Amino acid sequence: MLHRLDPVLTQSVQQGSTMSSLSDQLTTLNVWPSVAPGKVTTEKEEHIFGARDVTRAHHVSVPQLTLYPAPGSSAENPAPAVMVAPGGGYSILAYDLEGSEVCTWLNDLGFTAVLLKYRVPDNREGALMDAQRSMGLIRQHAAEWNIDANRLGVIGFSAGGHLSAMLSTHYAKRTYDKLDAADELSCKPDFTMLVYPAYLNDEDGSLKAECPVDGNTPPAIIVQTQDDHLTIDGAIAYYKVLVANKVMTELHLYPYGGHGYGLREGEHAVSTAWPKLFGAWLRDNFMK
């Protein structure tokens, strides 16, 4: 049983691939048709609760996608889409701060959003499997969900930013045995958006070898603050290697703002500036 404080998302979760509509017409889809491959943490029951004004998902063993359709999208007018990967240190998922609130913002920009609930805790390999399969599933359901499968990106925050960068550099081959037609479709994002991405750099500040950027890596936009000392080197390293490979990219660096602000307005400029900058980048490059 999954417990959520947010009544909009209240639902019991069943194992299996059944897709169901929530009472508010949000649609959920289990990422895997049965038990997920690789490591699955099941010793504790999955639950979602609020702490310090953030709704947190714990002990996720059944990865899911939740669809937030763009207003006005239709078969004749499919919308570009973004898969949303919340952060939480690969321990929890900041499910509203870096998840559902981001989906609503994307809807306001004219994008369909798909919220990824990936496996936690301590399961980076499983999370990448979840993300790869999810991109294939979104493309498989593109016609049904009124999505333009050729304008499908990813946005990630903190650990979700790391996951998004990994997805953007590990799309040529699935990291699990293919199951069905969804796994025959590309899992490559058409664009990548990283907000204070974590875990990208080695001790010397260089980009980790696990993120093999090349000239085919998707275009990216990154926001980072200088006082976020744990993530600044990785954000800059990813940007520099993209530039070296002549990949279209932007890095927006602010002196103050820390970590974990999401879309919520704070005392520093970054919290209100980055959504406008990202929105302009999306409109300029990925809206028809």
Buried (B, 14 or more C-beta within 10 A) or exposed (E): EBEBBEEEBBBEBEEEEEEEEBEEEBBBBBBBEEEBBBBBBEEEEBBBBEEEEBBBBBBBBBBBBBBBBBEEBEEEEBBBBBBBBBBBBBEBBBBBBBBBBBBEBBBEBBBBBBBBBBBBBEBBBBBBBBBBBBBBBBBBBBEEBBBBBEBBBBBBBBBBBBBBBBBBBBBEEBBBEEBEEBBEBBBBBBBBBBBBBBBBBEEEEBBBEBBEBEEEBBBBBBBBBEEBEEBBBBBBBBBBBBEEEEBEBBBBBBEEBBBBBBBEEEEBEBBEBBBEBBBEBBEEBBEE
